[in-house]
Amino acid sequence: MREIRSLCVYCGSNSGSHPAYVEAATAFGQRMAREGIALVYGGGKVGLMGTVADAVLAAGGRVIGVIPRQLVEKEVAHTGLSELQVVETMHQRKTRMYELSDAFVALPGGFGTMDEMFEMLTWAQLGLHSYPCAFLDVRGFYQGLAASMDHMVAEGFVKPTQRDQVWFGDDIDALFDWMKHYESSYTPKWITTTSVDTGD
């Protein structure tokens, strides 16, 4: 069984348009604390980021935030965390969050959430790490993304084994069980060199 001591959570700096998003973030944070798993996240006090951090802290858990200095200066940093690490750039933030974590989960979010999670998916595809990567699909938020990944497989841009390594679902219990039993099956990414005949 895989030991997960620190879990990186990517999610929105907004709370979304439906209360189910906040409810899910709260439940997820509470579950992390019960499991004794530290939260690693972007260090903000707003949106779902603040919600999941507050839920972990309120339940007695540990929270490590990593935030770029310019966002601290804009007063969005959470000042009540177990630990707040301030870095200079967004690239340093993503790298440091990776270094601190044993698994990666995306709750609903926007462009930043996608950027961070897809970097981890790409690193897994390249064999740079073997950690679980999952999407908590609240209210079907990620159904379109899952379908897009399936389309990437069907069109020959992603291997089925690589797609199978990514978990989607709305059941928090099932997610934690999946992470504990996750086994990476790294398959080297192929690169085709056959050119397309354009008829010219």
NORMO-V478490 format. One record per backbone hydrogen bond with DSSP energy under -0.5 kcal/mol. CO is the residue of the C=O (numbers start at 1). NH is the residue of the N-H. If there is no record, write none. Layout:
co->(CO	CO)
nh->(NH	NH)
This chain:
co->(2	3	5	6	6	7	7	8	8	10	12	12	14	18	18	19	20	21	22	23	24	25	26	27	28	29	30	31	32	32	33	36	38	39	40	41	43	46	46	47	48	49	50	51	52	53	54	55	56	57	62	63	63	63	64	65	67	68	68	69	70	71	72	76	77	78	83	84	85	85	87	89	90	91	92	93	94	95	96	98	102	103	104	105	105	106	108	110	111	112	113	114	115	116	117	118	119	120	121	122	123	123	124	132	133	134	135	135	136	137	138	140	142	143	144	145	146	147	148	149	150	151	152	152	153	159	159	160	162	163	165	165	167	169	170	171	172	173	174	175	176	177	179	180	196)
nh->(4	5	38	102	103	9	40	10	105	107	48	49	48	21	22	23	24	25	26	27	28	29	30	31	32	33	34	35	36	37	36	38	7	64	9	66	78	49	50	51	52	53	54	55	56	57	58	59	61	60	39	65	82	83	41	85	87	71	72	73	74	76	75	45	79	81	65	86	67	87	69	93	94	95	96	97	98	99	100	101	132	8	134	10	107	136	12	114	115	116	117	118	119	120	121	122	123	124	125	126	128	129	127	104	167	106	137	169	138	140	141	143	146	147	148	149	150	151	152	153	154	155	157	158	156	162	163	164	165	166	133	167	135	137	172	175	176	177	178	179	180	181	182	2	198)
